[in-house]
Amino acid sequence: MNNDIERKWQEEWKKNHVFESRIDERPKFFVTVPWPYTNGSLHVGHGRTYTLGDIVARYKRLEGYNVLFPMGFHESGTPILAFSERLRENDPETIKLYRSYLEEYEAKENIDKLIESFKEPENIANYFADKIIKDFTSLGYSIDWTRRFTSADPDYQEIVKWQFNKLKELKLIKQGNYPILYSVKDENAVGEDDIKDGDVDKVTIEEYTGLILENDDFNLIAASVRPETIFGITNAWISNSKYSIFEYKNKYYAVSKEAYTKLSYQYDIKFVKDIEPGEITSRKFRVPLLNEYINVYIADFVDPDNATGVVYSVPGHAIYDYYYVKRLGINVKIKKVIAIDNISVEKLLEKYGSDEKSLKEATQELYKSEFYNGLLINSGDYSGLSVQEAREKIKNDLIRSGNAIIIYETSRKAITRSGSKVIVAVINGQWFIDYSQPWLKERTHKMIDAMSFYPEFYRKIMGDAIDWLRERPCARRRGIGTRLPFDSSWVIESLSDSTIYMVGYTNLKYLRNIYNELKCIPDDVLDFVYLNKDFPENYKKFKNDIEMARNEFNYWYGVDLRITAPPHISNHLSFYLMNHAAIFDEEKYPKGLMISGLVISNGAKISKSKGNVISLLKIKEKYSADIYRLFVAVGADISSLLDWNEKDLSAVIKRYESFIDIMNKFEFKNDDGFIYKWFLSRFYSNLNDYFNLMSSYKIRDAYISIFYNVLNDIKHLELRHGDVNAAVSMIIRDWLIALSPVIPHTCEEYWHRYIEDSFVSLKTINKDIKERIDNYIIESENYLENIINDIREIQRAARISGKTALITVYGDEQAYFIKNYSNLTGKFKMAIPDYMRNKQRIMNTMINEYSVIKENIDYIEEMTSLKIVVDVSKGIDKKNPWPGRPLIKII
């Protein structure tokens, strides 16, 4: 199937039908996928989730459901704004990036003009939203575009404001000073969607204990996550880079220059001056609690951009410290302050070695063992405590006594999608959603218990994510998005404005009419629509729109299946579930989640730097939409990584072309006989498996059954000298309907060519097919294949070159033996050893083996090149034929 035919069916579809979902008498099914972010083109990795969504939507339609499969666009946050600003600054990397996007869509002479227009952020969003619609349409996605909106639309933002007013009424919105991820350049809190690779490589906030090492001139702040080791300190390390002195509460402190910048966003500090490392190493510093003075040395393993750029040294319990103390020949007394059996720094270094990778592995083993199994020794009043107990106690005591401060750091180095550095900041008066409330967690867990999860193991992972979630920053000072309704100086953060956006799909087209006249959608209108509160009498003028909005919402909501990917569990999905639990009645709660694995390309993460990014546009042009859809369906099960690679793709293309070849040569024919009965039963058996598998969204296995297995059966039928056209004539209608969710353009072509002038996409399929499955004939064919294989195996193993195969099938005495096995007497006992050897391979079948062999004797002779003689056993012996296990002798 080529791209010209796919384009033909896109145009035919648009001329004759649009997937526009309306209320009707059928049961509804509402499926959603993440709304795409419109700051650039989408690639093969993005396409998997959308393709799975479309397959599910199409399948539910053929089951007879009234399906809503909508799409909107996410434009909130800072990425589009930041890219636009960088284009205004003529940043060469950003220009290069957008030139690469545009080269896929535009003639070269148009690109410069478009890039110039992208200096206004809304032009970026509008341009790529339009291209995404075209890409999705070309891939055959059956999206109801009549319900499209964006997170920047003012009428949608009225729903977001209503949501936040509800959360505030429930006392789930609060202000406070908490650590948040923050972009220095953008002067904004940032979330996973703003951070480069934040969706797949999560950035969290880590808490360090900043131990104050004292000197009369200035103090050092040494950061550690292991304050319990303070009694083992022998020295401190710094890097060979600039350090800064700042004033805090009338005292002077030194940290790395990079650390000063980060601390200035966490504490009210005042810069004094920069200093060289020598001004630190020339002084001694006192360790609190230990009351000893230590020296400071330069070490190349110290990262000035991690925590404070100052590390205290505990060579008795830290691999790097021990290694560098020994390597640099520093004369210190190594102290043991944690008791643990059969493990030590010295033993681990001997075990792992001293290259960088080995040092890291040894460190992980040591820290883990000490944390779970260690007890403090030689640690004053803390001796005898476990490491887990001592860590919190010593940290709190140090902070309470003024000998330490809390320092926050990112779990990894991170930048925003626009390239600005991400740090941890503590912003005064930051707005948060408080997800820690016990009543809210209880409601959400009840929701999770009632939901369906695909795959099931994500239920526990989702529950754990809900338990972990606490205060979440929900607003920022700038960016595209909705203003907080109770504090308009803040913009609602991009993840927090997209938690219940699915409600807009159901009825925003009616609410928009109200907004267009009033320039707002009052909360009491939305209370009536979404919460079934009393009708707002002040707005009778809009009675029809308001009631239609409620009717649409009540019919379509809640979401029956949301399809997304694992990185969204701790953010999008957690907020989605908890906000629904907080605001809506149980009947409107989400019903199901499908969480699909990510996509890689040729074994590697997809990124432009690796040169393995393939856009959805290129996929359609190079491979065709249906081949891509088929690859997504069968390339991996839902939970697994899908690897887009030429080898696997070629295998899919080969089987697809086999299907095309069968269909292009097809003409209706009639024929009957054993092999056609077998083929018909096999097809409906595969179709029944397909229904069962799709009911639990095992899409890969379902299409292996209905596509690959049926192709294999056609090949087998050809081997049996059956007429392919006669066989396909019996199943073509149901086969095309079942395949249409995955290869819709191909199926439309052959449906119109061979069946009728209508759309296969709008057909339903009869699931009451059990009477079409003849298990007797399926077992009979399997039995024949086993006999043929057994004969070949005997020929191969015994190297027999006879001309005749004598086949003896079981008779009455073997049947009697099996039925009366527990009460055997006389001659029947001699058959017990033979029966036990063959017990696992004996078939529990009712087929007449003699008749099956006689009816198909020509086929067996053809496949084995032997004359076949068949007989029924007349007695019992030491070696016997058994059901499904005839005796075969070649002479």
VEXKOLMAR-559577 format. One record per residue (C-alpha): residue in three letters; x negated, y, z. Coordinates in steps of 0.1 Angstrom, whole numbers, plus 5000, padded with zeros to 4 digits. Layout:
N
ALAXYZ...
This chain:
891
MET500050005000ASN498450334989ASN498850685003ASP500950794973ILE503650544983GLU503350665019ARG503851025008LYS506850914987TRP508550765017GLN507851065039GLU509551275013GLU512451035009TRP512951025047LYS512951405050LYS515451445021ASN517851175035HIS517451165072VAL515751325102PHE515351145136GLU517651395153SER518951235185ARG522551315196ILE524751185223ASP526850895212GLU528450575226ARG525250365225PRO523050305255LYS520250565255PHE516550525256PHE514250825263VAL510550775256THR507851045260VAL504151075253PRO501751355264TRP502251675246PRO499151755225TYR496952055233THR496852285203ASN493252415204GLY491952195175SER492651885154LEU493451545169HIS491251235164VAL491750865163GLY491550835201HIS494451075206GLY496550885181ARG496850555200THR499250685226TYR501350865201THR501450555179LEU502450325207GLY505150575216ASP506450565180ILE506350185179VAL508350165211ALA510850425199ARG511350245165TYR511649905182LYS514350035207ARG516350175177LEU516349835160GLU517549685192GLY520549925190TYR519650195214ASN520250565209VAL516650685212LEU515151025221PHE511551055211PRO510651425212MET507451625211GLY506251965223PHE502952145226HIS500852235256GLU499352575253SER498952665290GLY495652725308THR492352885297PRO490952665269ILE492652845240LEU492053175257ALA488353095262PHE487852975227SER489453285213GLU487253505235ARG484153325223LEU485153375187ARG485553755194GLU482053735208ASN480953565175ASP479553265195PRO477853045168GLU478652715185THR482352795187ILE482452925151LYS480752605140LEU483252395159TYR486252565144ARG484752565109SER484452185113TYR488152165123LEU489352385094GLU487252215067GLU489551915071TYR492652125062GLU491652435042ALA489752535011LYS486352695019GLU487453035008ASN490253055034ILE488152945064ASP486453275073LYS489753465073LEU491353205095ILE488553205120GLU488853585122SER492653545129PHE491753295157LYS490353585177GLU494053615189PRO494753295210GLU498353255198ASN497053215162ILE494952915173ALA497952755190ASN500352815161TYR497952695134PHE497052365150ALA500652295162ASP501752325125LYS498852085114ILE499651835142ILE503251815131LYS502151745095ASP499551485107PHE502151315129THR504751315101SER502151165077LEU501450885102GLY505150795102TYR505950915138SER509750925142ILE509751235164ASP512851445168TRP511251785160THR514551975165ARG513651965202ARG510152105199PHE508952385222THR505652495237SER504552565273ALA504052925262ASP507652975252PRO509353225275ASP512553015276TYR510652705287GLN508852915313GLU512152985330ILE512452615337VAL508952625352LYS509852925374TRP512952745386GLN510852435395PHE508452645416ASN511352815434LYS512752475443LEU509352355455LYS509052675476GLU512452625491LEU511252275501LYS508252435518LEU505852255494ILE504252575481LYS501752755504GLN498852995504GLY495552915520ASN491752905517TYR490752565504PRO487952455481ILE488852435444LEU487052375412TYR486352705396SER484952865364VAL482553155372LYS482753305337ASP486553275335GLU487053375371ASN489653105374ALA490552785392VAL490252495367GLY491752145365GLU490951825347ASP492451965314ASP490152265315ILE486952065321LYS484951905293ASP485551525295GLY487451595327ASP490151345317VAL487751055313ASP484951155337LYS486751295367VAL485151585387THR485951585424ILE484851805453GLU482251665477GLU481551795512TYR478051835524THR476751915559GLY474552225556LEU471952175584ILE470352495595LEU466552465599GLU465452765620ASN462453005616ASP461953345631ASP461853505596PHE464653325579ASN466452985582LEU466752715556ILE469952535549ALA469352165540ALA472351995526SER473151625533VAL476051385532ARG474351185560PRO474151405591GLU473851095613THR470151065602ILE469151395617PHE467051225644GLY464951065617ILE463851395600THR460151425594ASN459951715569ALA461951895542TRP461751915504ILE462352195480SER461952235443ASN459352445425SER461752715415LYS462953055428TYR464853075461SER467153345474ILE467553495509PHE470953615519GLU472553755550TYR475453585568LYS476753685601ASN473653895609LYS471253615602TYR469053535572TYR469053215552ALA467253075522VAL468652845495SER467852795458LYS468853075435GLU471552855419ALA472852755454TYR473153125464THR475553185434LYS477752895445LEU477652985482SER478753335473TYR482053185462GLN482452985495TYR481253235521ASP481153615526ILE477353645522LYS475153935511PHE472153895488VAL468754015502LYS466053915478ASP464453635458ILE461353455470GLU458853205456PRO458652845470GLY455352925486GLU457053165510ILE458952865523THR456252595524SER453952835543ARG456352815573LYS457552555598PHE461252515606ARG462952375638VAL465452085635PRO468452125658LEU469151845682LEU465751705675ASN464052025687GLU460951955666TYR459252175639ILE458752035605ASN456852125573VAL458352185539TYR456952035507ILE457652065470ALA459051755453ASP460051715417PHE463151505426VAL464851805442ASP467451955419PRO467852335427ASP471352315412ASN472552045436ALA473952165469THR471452405484GLY468252295467VAL466852205501VAL466751845512TYR465651715546SER463451405546VAL464251085565PRO461650835551GLY462750565575HIS466250555558ALA465950715524ILE464250555494TYR463150875477ASP461851025509TYR459750725517TYR458450695482TYR457351065480VAL455851075515LYS453650785505ARG452950905470LEU451951255482GLY449951125512ILE451951325537ASN451051235573VAL454251195592LYS455550945617ILE458350745601LYS461250705625LYS463850435626VAL467250565638ILE469650315623ALA469449945632ILE470549695606ASP469549335600ASN467449215571ILE467149535552SER464749825553VAL463250095530GLU460049895527LYS461749575517LEU464049745492LEU461149925474GLU459349595472LYS462549425458TYR463449695432GLY460249875423SER459550245419ASP460850355385GLU463750605385LYS466450355378SER465150125405LEU464950395431LYS468550485425GLU469650125427ALA467750065459THR469250385474GLN472750265466GLU472149935483LEU470550095514TYR473250365519LYS476050115515SER474549865539GLU473750125565PHE477150285563TYR479149965568ASN476749775591GLY474450015608LEU474250125644LEU472350435656ILE469250395677ASN466750645690SER469450915686GLY469951055720ASP473551045732TYR474650915698SER472750585702GLY474950285700LEU477550445677SER478250295643VAL477150495613GLN480750555604GLU481550695639ALA478350895642ARG478651065608GLU481851265617LYS480851315654ILE477451455646LYS478751675618ASN481451825639ASP479051885668LEU476552055646ILE479252285631ARG480752355665SER477352455679GLY476552685649ASN473752455637ALA475452365604ILE478052485579ILE480152295554ILE479052325518TYR481152215489GLU479752075456THR481051915425SER480651535422ARG478851585389LYS477551885368ALA480452005348ILE481452275323THR484752385310ARG485852305275SER484752655265GLY481252595279SER481352795313LYS479952635344VAL482252475370ILE481452515407VAL483452485439ALA484952805453VAL487052895482ILE489453165471ASN491353375496GLY495153345493GLN494953055467TRP498452905460PHE498752535465ILE501352265461ASP501252055493TYR501551695483SER500551565517GLN504051575532PRO505051235546TRP508651265534LEU507551335499LYS505051045498GLU507750815512ARG510250915484THR507650875457HIS506650525469LYS510350435469MET510450555433ILE507350365423ASP508750045438ALA511850075416MET509950155384SER508649925357PHE504849935351TYR503149815319PRO500749665327GLU502049575362PHE498649615380TYR498949995376ARG501750005402LYS499249965431ILE496850205415MET499650465411GLY500650415448ASP497050465459ALA496850785439ILE499950915456ASP498450835490TRP495151015481LEU496851335469ARG496951635492GLU496952005486ARG496552085449PRO495752435435CYS498752535414ALA497952895402ARG495053105388ARG494453465381ARG494353445343GLY495153225314ILE498153135292GLY501153015311THR504053105334ARG503753365361LEU504453255396PRO508053375402PHE507253495438ASP503753635430SER503453755395SER499753835399TRP499153465396VAL499653235365ILE500852875372GLU497952625365SER498252425333LEU498852085350SER501352225374ASP503452385347SER503852055328THR505151815355ILE508851815345TYR508651945310MET510651645297VAL513851805310GLY513352075283TYR513551815255THR517051725266ASN518752065264LEU516352365258LYS518052435225TYR521252525245LEU519452715273ARG517552915246ASN520853075236ILE521253205272TYR517653325273ASN517953515240GLU520653735254LEU519753765291LYS515953735287CYS516053495316ILE517753175326PRO519153225361ASP518352975388ASP522052905396VAL522552815359LEU519752565361ASP520952435394PHE524252355377VAL522552195347TYR519851995365LEU521151935400ASN524951925394LYS525652225416ASP528752435413PHE529352615380PRO527852975381GLU531053185377ASN529053495368TYR528053335335LYS531353215321LYS530353385288PHE527853105283LYS530152825295ASN529852615264ASP526052635262ILE525752565300GLU528052265299MET526452125267ALA523052165284ARG524251965315ASN525951705293GLU522751645273PHE520551635305ASN522951385322TYR523051165292TRP519351145284TYR517651185318GLY515651015334VAL512850915312ASP513050545305LEU509350515295ARG506450755296ILE503350645277THR499950785287ALA496350695296PRO494550605328PRO492750945333HIS496251105339ILE497050885369SER495451115395ASN496851435381HIS499551445354LEU501351125365SER500951195402PHE502451545399TYR505151415375LEU506351155400MET506051365432ASN507851665417HIS510651445405ALA510851295439ALA510951635455ILE513651805433PHE515951545416ASP518451285426GLU517350925424GLU519350855392LYS517151105374TYR513850955385PRO511450815359LYS512250455351GLY508950325336LEU505250395329MET503150245302ILE499450315307SER497250235277GLY493550195275LEU491350455259VAL489950445224ILE486250425216SER484550415182ASN481950155172GLY481350085209ALA480850445220LYS482850725235ILE484350945208SER482451275205LYS481251515178SER477651475192LYS477751105184GLY479151165149ASN481950915155VAL484951155155ILE487551065129SER490551295127LEU494151175122LEU494151355089LYS491151155077ILE492550835089LYS495650875068GLU493750985037LYS491050715039TYR492850415053SER496650485051ALA499050545079ASP500350195081ILE496950035083TYR496050265112ARG499350185129LEU498849815124PHE495249835138VAL496550025169ALA499249765174VAL497049455171GLY493549575178ALA493749535216ASP496449485243ILE497849795260SER495549805290SER492249735270LEU489849965253LEU490549995216ASP487349995195TRP487850175162ASN485149995141GLU484849895105LYS484449515112ASP487749485130LEU489449725107SER488349525077ALA489949215092VAL493249395097ILE493149535061LYS492549195047ARG495649055064TYR497649355054GLU496649315018SER497748945020PHE501149075031ILE501249325002ASP500249054977ILE503148834989MET505649114987ASN504449244953LYS504848894938PHE508248834955GLU511448744937PHE514448574952LYS514548194949ASN516447904965ASP514947574976ASP515447335004GLY513747035020PHE511746955051ILE509047225047TYR511647505042LYS513547395072TRP510247395092PHE509347745079LEU512747885087SER512647745123ARG509047865127PHE509948215116TYR512848245140SER510748095168ASN508148365162LEU510848625160ASN512248505194ASP508748535208TYR508448875193PHE511648985211ASN510448845244LEU507049005242MET508449345231SER510749345261SER507649375283TYR505849595257LYS503249335249ILE502949495215ARG499749315204ASP501048965211ALA504449055196TYR502949155163ILE500548865162SER503648655164ILE505748825138PHE502948935114TYR499848705117ASN501648385127VAL504248425098LEU501448485073ASN499648175086ASP502847975082ILE503248095046LYS499747975039HIS500647645055LEU503747625034GLU501747675003LEU499447395013ARG502547175016HIS503447284980GLY506347494991ASP507447784970VAL506448114989ASN509248314972ALA511848054983ALA510548065018VAL510348445020SER513848475005MET515148315037ILE513548565061ILE512748885042ARG515549095057ASP514749025093TRP511049025087LEU511049375072ILE513149505101ALA510949345127LEU507749485110SER509149835104PRO508149975138VAL504449925129ILE504249955091PRO507350175084HIS506350315050THR505449965037CYS508749825049GLU510750105034GLU509250035000TYR510149675000TRP513449725016HIS514549954988ARG512949734962TYR514449404973ILE517249454999GLU519449764995ASP519450144990SER519250245027PHE516650295053VAL515249995072SER514250235100LEU517950275108LYS518849915108THR519449695139ILE518349335142ASN520449045154LYS518748895185ASP521148605187ILE518948365167LYS518448055189GLU520747845167ARG518347905138ILE515447745156ASP515247365150ASN512647255176TYR512846895163ILE511546995129ILE508847215144GLU507646935166SER507746705136GLU505446925116ASN503046965146TYR503146585149LEU502146545112GLU499246785116ASN498046605147ILE498046275127ILE496146425098ASN493546575122ASP493246245141ILE492646055108ARG489946305098GLU488346285132ILE488245895130GLN486645925095ARG484046175107ALA483146005140ALA483145645128ARG481945725092ILE484545485079SER485145485041GLY488345275040LYS491145325016THR494145265039ALA495345405072LEU497545175093ILE499645395116THR501545225144VAL504045435163TYR505345355198GLY508245115201ASP510844995227GLU508344835250GLN506145155253ALA509345355260TYR510345105287PHE506945125302ILE507045505306LYS510645505319ASN509945235345TYR506345315354SER506745305391ASN508344955391LEU506244765364THR505844395366GLY504344115345LYS502844195311PHE503444565314LYS500744605341MET497944535316ALA498844865298ILE498345085329PRO494645165322ASP495445265286TYR498345475297MET496245655323ARG493645735297ASN496245885273LYS498646035299GLN497646395294ARG498146375256ILE501446185255MET504246405241ASN507546445258THR509446435226MET512546295210ILE511446295174ASN511645975154GLU507945935146TYR508445655121SER511045855101VAL508946175101ILE505845985088LYS507945805061GLU509546125050ASN506146305046ILE503946015036ASP502946175004TYR501646485022ILE499546275046GLU498146075018GLU497246394999MET495546555029THR493546235039SER492946075005LEU494145745020LYS497045515014ILE499345535045VAL501145225059VAL503345295089ASP504945045113VAL506645045148SER505044865177LYS506644525184GLY505144465219ILE502944585248ASP499244535249LYS496044655265LYS495844925238ASN499045085227PRO500645365207TRP502345625229PRO504845905221GLY502846155201ARG499745925201PRO500145655174LEU497545395169ILE495545465137LYS493345205120ILE491445275088ILE490644965066
